[in-house]
Amino acid sequence: MTIEKFTHIEARAAARKGGIAQLESLLSHPLSRDEIAAIPNDRWLSAFSMKVFQSGISWKVVRNKWPNFEEVFFGFNIERLLMLGDEHWDAKSEDARIIRHHAKVKSIQANAQMIYEASLQHGSFGQMIAQWPSERITELWGYLKTHGQRLGGNTGPYTLRQMGVDTFILSSDVEAYLRQCKIIEGGKDTKRSLQAASDAFTQWQQESERSLTQISQIIAFSTGDNRI
């Protein structure tokens, strides 16, 4: 296993993107823990649901229909949704205003339950996320996969990133780089691979003092077919 100095990765990414200033302009900035904690439960459920529906479907089509989803699912109000019986969920899955996919609609119910149960313990889902240690971010991915529905793979991590949570993502470019360096081998979702990736990102974070989000993006920009 070879863990490359992050300064080398950053220099390569800058060269590929037209300089350090141009590279910096491409990077995202995670929200603070206080900002994450303040995100209401309904926005988490909306975000998870959108990402679930975007899996295997045009993202643009889903975004264009999302105001209809907000209407059909009561603005993703957790308590109202959890009062619905199975027959109501079946009916919603056939509503022509949304994308009709029974299994994905039912995932909204399951993920509403996950958010509700986390809120009972932590005050709100956002507070639980805000309190999660960054060095254990892959365990948060595992939590979403285990306690939620259809949030495995990159669906959970991408949603976290979209919501401003500081997380790296095992995108195709990042995964290819980690394999090239033999940081991960075998399945990328195995406990061993996730721990090895997490350890590497922690080392790069200590070295660079950058967020996991930016480290992940810089690695992606430093490799793959994404030159300027």
N, C-alpha and C positions, 0 to 999 in steps of 0.2 A: 504494500500500500504506500502510495506517495501523496503526501499532502503538500501541494504547491504553495509557496509563499503568496499571500493575497496581493501583495504589491505587484507581483508578476502578472497575476490574473487581471488586475485593474489596469495595468499598463497596456496589456493586449486588447482589452475591451475598449480603452480610450483610442488606441490606434485604429481599431476597426470602425469606430463611430465618429471619427473626425476630431478627436481631441478630448481632453478632460472636461472642458466646459460643456461640450455637446453631450458627453456621456452623462454628466450630472443632470442635464435638462431632461433626460429620459427616465430618471429614477423616481420611484414613488416614495412617499413619506408616510409612514404609519402614524396612526393616531396615538395620543397619549393614553395611559391606562385610565385616567379619569374620563377621557372622551369615550373610550370603549365601554366603560361601566355605565355611562349615561344613555347608551343606545337602548331604546325600549324593546321589549320582547317581540312585539309585532313586526318590527323591522328585521329582526333576526330570522323570524319564520318566513317573511316575505323573501329575504335574500336566499335562504336555503332552498325554498320552493322554486324560485326562479332558476337557480343553478341546476336543480334536479330536472326541470322541464327543458333546459337548454342542452342537456346531455342527449346527443343523437339527433337534435333538431336545430334548425337555423336559429342562432342567437337573436338575429334581427327580428324574426317572426315572433319569438317569445316576447321580446321587449315591446314590440308593437301591440301585442295583446295584453300586456301586463295590467293596464288600467282595468280591463275586464276582470282579470283575476282578483284584483284588489276589491272590486265590487262584489263578485260572487262569493268571496271568502271573508266578507265582513272586515276588510282592511287587515286581515290576518290577526284579528283579535283572538288571543289564545283561549280565554274563558268561553267566549261564544262558540268557538269551533268545537271545543271539547264537550259541549252540551248536545251536539248533534248525534243522532243515531245512525246506524249503518245505512239505513234506507235513504237518509239525507245525503250521505257521502256518495252513494250510488247515483242519486239523482244529479248531484253536482258534476260527477264524472261524465255525464251525458249532456251537460249544458253547452249549447252551441257557441256561447260567447267566449269560451276558453278552448284550449287544446284538449280534446277529449282522450284521456289516457287514464284508465281506471287505477292502475298500480301507482302511477305518479301522484294522482289525486289523493289516494289513500296514504301516501307518504307524508302529506301535509298533516294529516291526523296524527300519525306517529311522531312526527317531529314537533308538533305542538305539545304532545305529551312529554317529550324529552325536555323541552324548554320550560314547561310548567313545573316538572319535578326538580329541575336544577334551580328554579327560582325559589321553591320552598326551602331549599337548603342554603342558598347563597344570597337571597334577596331579589335577585334578578339574574337572567341568563348573562347579561352583559357584565355584571359584577363577577360571575364565575370566570368568564373569559379573561377579564382584566386581572384577576388574581393568579392566573395560571403562569407558572414560571417559564420563561422563554427557553431555558435549556431543556425543557421537557415538552416542547411544542409538538413533537410527534406523538406523544401520549394524548394530547388533545385531539389530534386527528383520529386516534384510536377510540377515544371517547365518543366522538361524533359517529363513527362507523358502528360502534357497539350499541350505543343508546338511541341513536337515530335510525333513519331508514333511507337507503339509497345515497348515503353521504360518504361512502368509501372511495377508494382511489384518490383522484385529485379533486373530487367534487367538494368535499369538506374544506380542504386547504384553500382552494380557489375562492370559496365563499368567505372564508376568514380574511384572506387578502383583500377582497372586494370591500369588506366592512372596515378595513383599516387596521386589522390585527397584524402584528409583526410576525410573519412566518415565511420560511422559505418554501418553495414548491418544487417537487420533483417533475418538472416539465421534461419534455423529450430532450431538450438541449442540456439541461442540468443533469438529468439522469445519464446521458451519454458521456458527459465530462466525468462524472463520478465513477463510471465504469472504466473509462479510459485510464483513470488514475488508480483503479482497483480499490477504491474506497468502498464501493459496494459490488457484490457479486451475487449471482442468483437472483431470486425475485426481489423487486424493489420494495415490496410491501411486507417482507419478512421482518421479524423483530430484530434480527441481526443487521440487516441492511439499514433499517430505520435508525438504529442506534449508532451505526458507523457514520451515517450521513449527519446525524445530529451532533456527534462528537466533532466532525470536521467543521461544521458550520459554527459551532461554539468556539473552536480554535481560531477560525477566520474572524469571528466577531471580536475576540479578545485582541487579535492582532490589529484589526482595522478600526475598531470602535464604530463600525457601521451597523445598521440594523440588519436583521436576518433577511428582510425583504430586499434591501439594496444589494446585499451580498449575492442573493439568489439571482437577481436581475443582472448583475455584473458578470457572474459566471455564464449566464445564458448569452449575454452580449459578447463574451470573449471567445465563443466557440459556435459551431453550427453555421447554418446558411442564413446569416442575418447581417451581412455587411451593409455599410451605407451605399 
